[in-house]
Amino acid sequence: MRNNGKHSKNDIRKKDLKSNSRIENEISELEKIRMNSSRKKKVEKKKSKKHGIKNVILTLLIIFFIAVIIFSGIQLIKWYLGNKANNDIIKEIKESNIISYNENDENVSEVDFEKLKNINSDAVGYIEVPNTNISYPVVQAKNNDYYLTYNFKKEYNSAGWIFMDYRNDLDGNDKNIIIYGHNRRDGSMFGSLKNILSPDWYNNEANKYVTLITEQGNMIYEVFSVYQIEREDYYIQTSFSDNEDYESFIRTITNRSIKNYNVNVSSEDSILTLSTCANDNKYRVVLHAKLVK
């Protein structure tokens, strides 16, 4: 009976140990489950956070692209309306009695400056370049900024207008008369000046002369240099220290030409310079011509 009692106590101890072990295992499993659940929640929270960030970024990108589309649309409308307004102005001028044409061609021969100045008192001339779209009144302001964004009727317009350098005077004493205009993609203003860089243009004898009509009379210029160059101030000088300085200037701009015109230009000559921007304002398309009549 004692042995049986001992066995019973041992059995009880074993059972207790097994029970405790099982409980510990269950607790351990529960702890694992709890920890796994906690990890899952953290992972899901991170995923949810990342997903939320992605959604925010995606929303911001959509808003950005919509804004770009709207902005581009507005700019396109402004571009179209600006070009249309200027084209309407030049059409109005050409269909009026302000301009007279040569009998044998469509070139302008005479300008009624009194009528032209009734529209814009800043009018100083009328420029024509053969085989381009350039046939416009020329204005002059007190600076070289105003007509970059205002048209012939002095209305705000990103297409601007054709204007002469504010430093110039048409009294016959200036050595370098400079005229500017925007390079418009529809070919308006100086948008077709780039034609001068084509062999079809500079090898055509009909394109040798540029006409500038002023109140002093019709001025005929013979082209001697055409080129494209990075933006600079050198070729738009309007005053020179002496004849030697001017002759050096003439040699430099002549040697830049993509065509050798074999036109002799000396310190006694006055020249006309036409300039427009190219390649997003990084370069300039330039034409130089000397006064021959």
Secondary structure, DSSP 8 states (H G I E B T S, - for coil): -HHHHHHHHHHHHHHHHHHHHHHHHHHHHHHHHHHHHHHHHHHHHHHHHHHHHHHHHHHHHHHHHHHHHHHHHHHHHHHHHHHHHHHHHHHHHHTSSSEEE-SSSS-EEEE-HHHHHHH-TTEEEEEE-TTSS-EEEEE--SSSSGGGSB-TTS-B-TT---EE-TT--TTTT-SEEEEE--B-TTSTBTTTGGGGGSHHHHT-GGGSEEEEEETTEEEEEEEEEEEEEES-SGGG----SSHHHHHHHHHHHHHT-SS-------TT--EEEEEEEETTTTEEEEEEEEE--
